[in-house]
Amino acid sequence: MKDVKVFMIVNLQIHDADMYRNYEKGFFPILKKHGGEFITYDDNIVNVEGDNEVTGRIIIFSFPNEEAADKWYNDPEYQEISKFRRESTTTQLIKVKGMLPR
């Protein structure tokens, strides 16, 4: 389904804020290049229910479709700046297709 919006949910534990800022500086232009939309972030996560407590920062952004999300992630320019993120954080990156309930 080419027209299904895709959401990216990221959970970060930032270990080196200065290095992570290098990633942040380059992130937004590449996100926009691929039609991405930044939705929100939160450094004060509240775990409401469940055994796996989430800590750190949650970031949510979206793309118009899965193809755009994959092009963003595989963009050599993005992969170059993502080195800063990989070296400065512990990351979990989740791709969720925006499907409607049946």
Phi and psi restraints in degrees (value plus and minus 20) as a CYANA .aco file:
   2 LYS   PHI     -93.3   -53.3
   2 LYS   PSI     -45.6    -5.6
   3 ASP   PHI    -120.8   -80.8
   3 ASP   PSI      -3.0    37.0
   4 VAL   PHI    -108.3   -68.3
   4 VAL   PSI     102.8   142.8
   5 LYS   PHI     -82.8   -42.8
   5 LYS   PSI     124.5   164.5
   6 VAL   PHI    -139.5   -99.5
   6 VAL   PSI     112.3   152.3
   7 PHE   PHI    -127.7   -87.7
   7 PHE   PSI     118.5   158.5
   8 MET   PHI    -128.7   -88.7
   8 MET   PSI     108.0   148.0
   9 ILE   PHI    -138.0   -98.0
   9 ILE   PSI     104.1   144.1
  10 VAL   PHI    -140.3  -100.3
  10 VAL   PSI     116.6   156.6
  11 ASN   PHI    -140.3  -100.3
  11 ASN   PSI      99.8   139.8
  12 LEU   PHI    -139.8   -99.8
  12 LEU   PSI     121.1   161.1
  13 GLN   PHI    -133.6   -93.6
  13 GLN   PSI      92.1   132.1
  14 ILE   PHI    -106.4   -66.4
  14 ILE   PSI     102.9   142.9
  15 HIS   PHI    -123.3   -83.3
  15 HIS   PSI     -43.4    -3.4
  16 ASP   PHI    -159.7  -119.7
  16 ASP   PSI      72.6   112.6
  17 ALA   PHI     -81.9   -41.9
  17 ALA   PSI     -57.2   -17.2
  18 ASP   PHI     -84.5   -44.5
  18 ASP   PSI     -64.2   -24.2
  19 MET   PHI     -87.9   -47.9
  19 MET   PSI     -58.5   -18.5
  20 TYR   PHI     -82.4   -42.4
  20 TYR   PSI     -53.3   -13.3
  21 ARG   PHI     -79.4   -39.4
  21 ARG   PSI     -53.3   -13.3
  22 ASN   PHI     -81.5   -41.5
  22 ASN   PSI     -57.7   -17.7
  23 TYR   PHI     -87.2   -47.2
  23 TYR   PSI     -67.9   -27.9
  24 GLU   PHI     -77.7   -37.7
  24 GLU   PSI     -60.5   -20.5
  25 LYS   PHI     -79.7   -39.7
  25 LYS   PSI     -57.1   -17.1
  26 GLY   PHI    -112.1   -72.1
  26 GLY   PSI     -33.2     6.8
  27 PHE   PHI     -85.4   -45.4
  27 PHE   PSI     -70.2   -30.2
  28 PHE   PHI     -85.0   -45.0
  28 PHE   PSI     -63.2   -23.2
  29 PRO   PHI     -80.8   -40.8
  29 PRO   PSI     -56.9   -16.9
  30 ILE   PHI     -93.6   -53.6
  30 ILE   PSI     -57.2   -17.2
  31 LEU   PHI     -77.7   -37.7
  31 LEU   PSI     -69.6   -29.6
  32 LYS   PHI     -85.4   -45.4
  32 LYS   PSI     -56.2   -16.2
  33 LYS   PHI     -75.5   -35.5
  33 LYS   PSI     -51.6   -11.6
  34 HIS   PHI    -124.7   -84.7
  34 HIS   PSI      -2.6    37.4
  35 GLY   PHI      57.4    97.4
  35 GLY   PSI      -3.7    36.3
  36 GLY   PHI     -96.0   -56.0
  36 GLY   PSI     133.8   173.8
  37 GLU   PHI    -149.4  -109.4
  37 GLU   PSI     102.5   142.5
  38 PHE   PHI     -95.6   -55.6
  38 PHE   PSI     111.1   151.1
  39 ILE   PHI    -123.2   -83.2
  39 ILE   PSI     -76.6   -36.6
  40 THR   PHI    -188.7  -148.7
  40 THR   PSI     148.6   188.6
  41 TYR   PHI    -166.1  -126.1
  41 TYR   PSI     140.3   180.3
  42 ASP   PHI    -170.7  -130.7
  42 ASP   PSI     107.8   147.8
  43 ASP   PHI    -116.7   -76.7
  43 ASP   PSI     -21.7    18.3
  44 ASN   PHI    -142.8  -102.8
  44 ASN   PSI      46.6    86.6
  45 ILE   PHI     -89.7   -49.7
  45 ILE   PSI     118.6   158.6
  46 VAL   PHI    -132.9   -92.9
  46 VAL   PSI      95.7   135.7
  47 ASN   PHI    -101.5   -61.5
  47 ASN   PSI      94.0   134.0
  48 VAL   PHI    -109.1   -69.1
  48 VAL   PSI     -57.6   -17.6
  49 GLU   PHI    -177.2  -137.2
  49 GLU   PSI     131.1   171.1
  50 GLY   PHI      92.5   132.5
  50 GLY   PSI     141.3   181.3
  51 ASP   PHI    -105.7   -65.7
  51 ASP   PSI     -45.1    -5.1
  52 ASN   PHI    -112.9   -72.9
  52 ASN   PSI      76.4   116.4
  53 GLU   PHI     -90.7   -50.7
  53 GLU   PSI     108.1   148.1
  54 VAL   PHI    -113.4   -73.4
  54 VAL   PSI     114.5   154.5
  55 THR   PHI    -148.7  -108.7
  55 THR   PSI     149.4   189.4
  56 GLY   PHI      70.9   110.9
  56 GLY   PSI    -161.0  -121.0
  57 ARG   PHI    -133.5   -93.5
  57 ARG   PSI     116.1   156.1
  58 ILE   PHI    -127.7   -87.7
  58 ILE   PSI     113.9   153.9
  59 ILE   PHI    -147.2  -107.2
  59 ILE   PSI     117.0   157.0
  60 ILE   PHI    -148.4  -108.4
  60 ILE   PSI     108.9   148.9
  61 PHE   PHI    -164.1  -124.1
  61 PHE   PSI     148.5   188.5
  62 SER   PHI    -159.7  -119.7
  62 SER   PSI     145.7   185.7
  63 PHE   PHI    -151.9  -111.9
  63 PHE   PSI     136.4   176.4
  64 PRO   PHI     -85.7   -45.7
  64 PRO   PSI     -43.1    -3.1
  65 ASN   PHI    -183.6  -143.6
  65 ASN   PSI     152.6   192.6
  66 GLU   PHI     -86.9   -46.9
  66 GLU   PSI     -55.7   -15.7
  67 GLU   PHI     -79.5   -39.5
  67 GLU   PSI     -64.4   -24.4
  68 ALA   PHI     -84.9   -44.9
  68 ALA   PSI     -60.0   -20.0
  69 ALA   PHI     -82.9   -42.9
  69 ALA   PSI     -63.7   -23.7
  70 ASP   PHI     -87.2   -47.2
  70 ASP   PSI     -59.6   -19.6
  71 LYS   PHI     -83.4   -43.4
  71 LYS   PSI     -59.9   -19.9
  72 TRP   PHI     -79.3   -39.3
  72 TRP   PSI     -72.9   -32.9
  73 TYR   PHI     -82.8   -42.8
  73 TYR   PSI     -58.0   -18.0
  74 ASN   PHI    -108.5   -68.5
  74 ASN   PSI     -22.0    18.0
  75 ASP   PHI     -80.3   -40.3
  75 ASP   PSI     105.2   145.2
  76 PRO   PHI     -75.9   -35.9
  76 PRO   PSI     -54.2   -14.2
  77 GLU   PHI     -84.7   -44.7
  77 GLU   PSI     -61.6   -21.6
  78 TYR   PHI     -87.1   -47.1
  78 TYR   PSI     -64.1   -24.1
  79 GLN   PHI     -80.1   -40.1
  79 GLN   PSI     -54.2   -14.2
  80 GLU   PHI     -85.4   -45.4
  80 GLU   PSI     -67.5   -27.5
  81 ILE   PHI     -94.4   -54.4
  81 ILE   PSI     -45.6    -5.6
  82 SER   PHI     -86.0   -46.0
  82 SER   PSI     -35.4     4.6
  83 LYS   PHI     -78.9   -38.9
  83 LYS   PSI     -57.3   -17.3
  84 PHE   PHI     -83.2   -43.2
  84 PHE   PSI     -62.5   -22.5
  85 ARG   PHI     -85.6   -45.6
  85 ARG   PSI     -65.3   -25.3
  86 ARG   PHI     -83.0   -43.0
  86 ARG   PSI     -54.5   -14.5
  87 GLU   PHI    -101.3   -61.3
  87 GLU   PSI     -38.8     1.2
  88 SER   PHI    -133.1   -93.1
  88 SER   PSI     -23.6    16.4
  89 THR   PHI    -161.1  -121.1
  89 THR   PSI     145.6   185.6
  90 THR   PHI    -124.3   -84.3
  90 THR   PSI     105.9   145.9
  91 THR   PHI    -145.5  -105.5
  91 THR   PSI     120.9   160.9
  92 GLN   PHI    -144.4  -104.4
  92 GLN   PSI     103.1   143.1
  93 LEU   PHI    -138.9   -98.9
  93 LEU   PSI     103.0   143.0
  94 ILE   PHI    -142.7  -102.7
  94 ILE   PSI     113.2   153.2
  95 LYS   PHI    -125.3   -85.3
  95 LYS   PSI     105.9   145.9
  96 VAL   PHI    -145.1  -105.1
  96 VAL   PSI     103.7   143.7
  97 LYS   PHI     -99.7   -59.7
  97 LYS   PSI     114.9   154.9
  98 GLY   PHI    -101.4   -61.4
  98 GLY   PSI      46.3    86.3
  99 MET   PHI    -104.1   -64.1
  99 MET   PSI     128.0   168.0
 100 LEU   PHI    -107.6   -67.6
 100 LEU   PSI     128.4   168.4
 101 PRO   PHI     -80.5   -40.5
 101 PRO   PSI     127.2   167.2
